[in-house]
Amino acid sequence: MDMNAPAEGKYFDGKSARQLPVTVTLETRHNTSVLVIQSDNTSEEIWPLAELREVREQARAEGIVLSLGQDGIARLILLEANAAQIVRDNAPNLGKVVVKKSKWRQLVVWSTGAVASVVVIMFVILPALSNQLATMIPIEREVALGDVSMNQIHRFLGGSDENDLACENPEGLLALQKMTKRMVGTTEIPYDLKVQVFDHEMINAFAVPGGQVVLFEGLLDAARSPEEVAGVLGHEIGHVVNRDPMRLTLRSAGSVGILGMVFGDFAGGFMALALTEKLISAQYAQGAESGADEFAHQLMADANLPSASFAMFFRTLKEEHGGQTGLMSHLASHPNLDGRAAAAVAADVIGEQAYEPVLTPQEWRALRNICK
């Protein structure tokens, strides 16, 4: 296809489904390069090269499909590879896209609506749905999910297998069992409660679905008395009984899935990592935290232990570790810490009365050395 030699093509006028065989030449008219489209059945069509746009068709290996302007509905198909190359070499705006102001307004409106929809789903629908589903999932399935989550947490914290972070000093384990038994008392718990200590400096404790509670060695080191640890343990047991870890897992999985659909494939490793971090640094809704606190207060009252110790632990953390960031500061930076500490003091039924410590001094030392 030179300046005068015609090339064969197919033409669709955009008004009917008819396919017209045409001849196309590249000419200069009024100092403008144009394609001249001629057919036996239609009048001559003039398409300036500067206004040509290429219409991408994945199924077409050769040739080129053209429109007149980016909004034109007529189509010209040049099947010859040589003709297609000449057009590509001479048409300056084949891939140019011009967004009109009206299109920009539509784009802004649609984008705003899409963002609003995602926000409503993540912060309104998902929490409500997670709360409902958490009560419907059978206990045995929740326990299985907790086992999978615990394996992920081991790897997240640097463990090589599922048991190498668990502290197993026999005397320390006996002290931990005694504390757990004293705190649970006659309370009915729908799980086979499993409490363990991880060999990690993090000042933290968390619960996973299915009745598993983990205390970190860093928490034991930061506590000044076994009753302070008992208060934290009671709080995590409260989360377990209220199935808060299950709600958090369902909500987080839904959120990560939605973000994956919006921004790309976040499934697999990223989702596992995100859910693991969520469980370790679990920050439940204010109502869930208050409910777990009240549960801990009641457990301590039933065990004849001062819930004021629970408040003392958080005050100590705030004084000594409140400046830290990240997972290390999770307990120290918990929201409304002063108010929750005041609530623990107000719920104390022991006061200045004598009480039987949750652990003897020797057992307390054994618990603090459980990872040694």
Long-range contacts (C-beta under 8 A, 24 or more apart in sequence): 1-25, 1-26, 1-80, 1-82, 1-83, 1-86, 2-26, 2-86, 3-27, 3-28, 6-38, 7-78, 7-80, 7-82, 7-83, 8-79, 8-80, 9-37, 9-76, 9-77, 9-78, 9-79, 9-83, 10-76, 10-77, 10-79, 11-37, 11-39, 11-42, 11-45, 11-74, 11-75, 11-76, 11-77, 12-74, 12-75, 12-76, 12-77, 13-42, 13-74, 14-72, 14-73, 14-74, 14-75, 22-76, 24-76, 24-78, 24-83, 26-86, 26-87, 26-90, 33-90, 35-66, 35-76, 35-87, 37-76, 47-76, 49-87, 49-90, 49-91, 49-92, 50-91, 50-92, 50-93, 51-93, 52-87, 52-91, 52-93, 52-94, 53-93, 53-94, 53-95, 53-96, 54-88, 54-94, 54-95, 64-88, 70-96, 70-97, 70-98, 118-258, 118-262, 121-258, 122-254, 122-255, 122-258, 126-251, 126-254, 126-255, 126-258, 127-251, 127-285, 129-250, 129-254, 130-247, 130-248, 130-250, 130-251, 130-254, 131-247, 133-250, 134-243, 134-246, 134-247, 134-250, 135-243, 137-246, 139-190, 139-191, 139-210, 142-209, 142-210, 142-243, 142-246, 143-191, 143-192, 143-209, 143-210, 143-211, 144-210, 145-209, 145-210, 145-246, 145-249, 146-208, 146-209, 146-210, 146-211, 146-212, 146-245, 147-210, 149-208, 149-209, 149-249, 149-275, 149-276, 149-279, 150-208, 150-212, 152-272, 152-273, 152-275, 152-276, 153-208, 153-214, 153-276, 153-279, 153-280, 155-276, 156-273, 156-276, 156-277, 156-280, 157-198, 157-200, 157-280, 165-198, 165-199, 165-200, 166-196, 166-197, 166-198, 166-199, 167-196, 167-197, 167-198, 167-199, 167-217, 167-370, 167-371, 168-370, 169-366, 169-369, 169-370, 169-371, 169-372, 171-363, 171-366, 171-369, 171-370, 172-197, 172-366, 172-367, 172-368, 172-369, 172-370, 172-371, 172-372, 173-370, 174-363, 174-366, 175-359, 175-363, 175-364, 175-366, 175-367, 175-370, 176-367, 176-370, 178-358, 178-359, 178-363, 179-226, 179-229, 179-230, 179-233, 179-358, 179-359, 179-367, 180-233, 182-230, 182-303, 182-305, 182-358, 183-230, 183-233, 183-234, 183-237, 183-299, 183-300, 183-303, 183-358, 184-237, 184-299, 185-299, 185-302, 185-303, 186-302, 187-241, 187-299, 187-302, 189-237, 189-240, 189-241, 190-241, 191-240, 193-237, 193-240, 195-233, 197-370, 197-371, 199-371, 201-328, 202-327, 202-328, 202-330, 203-317, 203-321, 203-328, 203-329, 203-330, 203-331, 203-332, 204-280, 204-281, 204-327, 204-328, 204-330, 204-331, 205-232, 205-233, 205-235, 205-236, 205-331, 206-236, 206-279, 206-280, 206-281, 206-282, 207-236, 207-237, 207-239, 207-240, 207-244, 207-245, 207-282, 208-245, 208-279, 209-243, 209-245, 209-246, 209-249, 211-240, 212-240, 213-237, 213-240, 217-370, 217-371, 218-328, 219-331, 220-367, 220-368, 220-370, 221-368, 222-313, 222-316, 222-317, 222-320, 222-321, 223-313, 223-316, 224-312, 224-313, 224-316, 225-309, 225-312, 225-364, 226-357, 226-358, 226-359, 226-363, 226-364, 226-367, 227-300, 227-305, 227-306, 227-309, 227-310, 227-357, 227-358, 228-309, 228-310, 228-312, 228-313, 228-316, 229-313, 229-367, 230-300, 230-303, 230-305, 230-309, 230-358, 231-296, 231-300, 231-307, 231-309, 231-310, 231-311, 231-313, 231-344, 232-296, 232-310, 232-313, 232-331, 234-295, 234-296, 234-297, 234-299, 234-300, 234-310, 235-292, 235-293, 235-295, 235-296, 235-310, 236-292, 237-295, 237-296, 237-299, 238-291, 238-292, 238-293, 238-294, 238-295, 238-296, 238-299, 239-282, 239-284, 239-288, 239-292, 241-295, 242-288, 242-291, 242-292, 242-295, 244-282, 244-284, 244-288, 244-291, 244-292, 245-279, 245-282, 247-284, 247-288, 248-278, 248-279, 248-282, 248-284, 249-275, 249-278, 249-279, 252-278, 277-327, 280-327, 280-330, 281-327, 281-330, 283-330, 283-334, 283-335, 286-335, 286-336, 289-334, 289-335, 289-340, 290-340, 290-343, 293-340, 293-343, 293-344, 294-347, 296-344, 297-343, 297-344, 297-347, 301-347, 301-349, 303-358, 304-350, 304-355, 304-356, 305-350, 305-355, 305-358, 306-348, 306-350, 306-351, 306-355, 307-344, 307-345, 307-347, 307-348, 307-349, 307-350, 308-344, 308-345, 308-348, 308-350, 310-341, 310-344, 311-340, 311-341, 311-342, 311-344, 311-345, 314-340, 314-341, 314-344, 315-341
